[in-house]
Amino acid sequence: MSVFEPTYPPRHAEPLSAFKTWQYARKDLLSIWAEEAFELQLMGSKILNQWVYIANAPDVVKHVFVSNHQNYLQKSPQMRKALEPLLGDGLFISDGETWHTRRKIQTPLFTAQHVIEYSRIMVDTALERAEAWAKKSDGDTLEVLPEMAMLTAEIICRTLFGAELGKTKSSEVVKAFSEYQESIEQMALSEFLGIPDWVPVPGTSMRKARKAAKRIHKVVDDIIENADYAEDDFTMLAQFLKLNQRDEAITREGIRNEIIVLFMAGHETTANTLAWTWYLISQAPDVESKMHAELGAICRGQTPSYEHYSQLTYLRAILDEAMRLYPPVPILSRQAADTDYIRGREIPKGAIVMVVPWLLHRHESLWEHPNQFIPERFLEGGSAFKQDKYTYVPFSIGPRVCLGKYFGQVELVLTMATLAQKFRLSLPPNTEVTHDCRLTLRPKDNLPMQLFSVS
C-alpha cells in the first residue's frame, strides 16, 4: 500500500533569530520552525520583555491544561483583545465565575440526546449540498473550502436558530464573520510571538473588527428578540431562552455572546477539517477505496444517520488523522496567573504558555512516521491507541476542552459520509496545495477540486 506524505514547510537547521522569526511568521506561522522544535519537549524565549513557553510533551501539556489548570485559566491578553469586541464575556475567552457559570449552563445542550436531534439537521443539510452538487457535470470544479464553510455554517445556524431561520441568516453571519477574522488575523502572529497587547500590530484593524462585530450582534439580537419556540424545541437558542426565563442565570446579552461563540467554534474549524480530508483522501487511493467499501458495508445504500456513526470506524480514523496533520486551531494559549515550575523550570507570573498542535502532532519521538497520512494509526490496536492522550489535542483537553467536541465529531462523520456516498473529489493535475495559518489552519486559495459522481 502506498502512503501519502503531504508537503509541509521546510524546517530550518537552526532556530531563527527573533527578527527572522518575525519576518517568516508574518507570511506563515508554520514556516518558522527548526528541526529541533519537533523533538524538544519544553521551549522558552523572551521577546520584548514577555516570556513565551511552548509545552511540547504529554506531561507538560497535562500540567498546564489539567494538573495545574487553575494557574492557566486565562487566555492570552492578545487573544482576549482580538475577540472581546465580538464575544464579550462569552465562554471562549471568559474565566473565573463567569466561565464556570456559563460552562455549567451549556453542558446540558450537548448531551447525547441533543446531539441525536442535531444529527438529523447535519444529514438534511448535507443532503441539500449533495443535491446542488448533483446538478453539476463530472469534471466541474468546486472550491471546496467555501463549499464546506457554507455547509457547516448552515448546520450550526439551523442548530442554533431552527431550520428556516438558520437557512436565511447563515450567509449574512458568515460574511460578517469573515470580515471580522480578516481584520484581526494578524493577532495570531502577535500572540504567538508574545508581543504585548499594547503594541500596534500591522494588518490589524480593531475599528474594522468592531464594525463587523456590531453587524453580527445586530443579526443575533434581532433573532433573539423575535424568537418563538415550542416546549419540545431542541434549538440551542430555545434552550437558552428557557433558562433565561426560568431564573435569569444568563442575560439576553449573555445569550447573544454564547450564541456567537458556538457559531465561531462550530463553523470554520469543522469546514477546514472537511476540506483537508477531501484533499488527503484524493491523494491516497487505497484510503479512499477502503472508505467507500466501509460506507457500502455499513450504510448499504441508505442515507447515513446517527446509528451509523459508531460503526464507521475507518471514516472516523481518516478524520482523526486529518486533524492530526492539520489541527483546526494552530495555537492553544494560556497566561500564567502566578509563578509556576514545570520540570524544575521557573515559569514567571504573566508568562504565555502555549500548546502548538502543529508541533505536538508531528513530534518525532511521539508518532511513527509523523508526517505521513496513515489513518490506520487511529483504528483499534493502532499506534495512536497506545499514545498518551495528551499527545493529541485537536479539541484542546482538560476542563476547557471544546464543549461541542462530540457534536463536531458526529458532524464530521455524518456530513462526510453523506457526500462521499455520492461523490468523490479529485485534485487537478499539477495543483499545489498549501495552507493559510492564522487564527485557524485552512487550505489556501479555497482548494479547487474536480467533482465526480460515485457510480
Secondary structure, DSSP 8 states (H G I E B T S, - for coil): ---B-------BSS---HHHHHHHHHH-GGGS-BGGGGT-SEEEEEETTEEEEEE-SHHHHHIIIIITGGGG-B--HHHHHHHHHHHTT-TTT--HHHHHHHHHHHGGGGSHHHHHHHHHHHHHHHHHHHHHHHTS-TT-EEEHHHHHHHHHHHHHHHHHH-HHHHHHHHHHHHHHHHHHHHHHTTHHHHHHTT--TTS--TT--HHHHHHHHHHHHHHHHHHHHT----TT---HHHHHHHHHHHH-SS-HHHHHHHHHHHHHHHHHHHHHHHHHHHHHHHT-HHHHHHHHHHHHHHHTTS---HHHHTT-HHHHHHHHHHHHHS-SSS-EEEE-SS-EEETTEEE-TT-EEEE-HHHHTT-TTTSSSTTSB-GGGGSTTSGGGGS-GGG--TT--GGGS-TTHHHHHHHHHHHHHHHHTTEEEE--TT----EEESSSEEEGGG-EEEEEE--
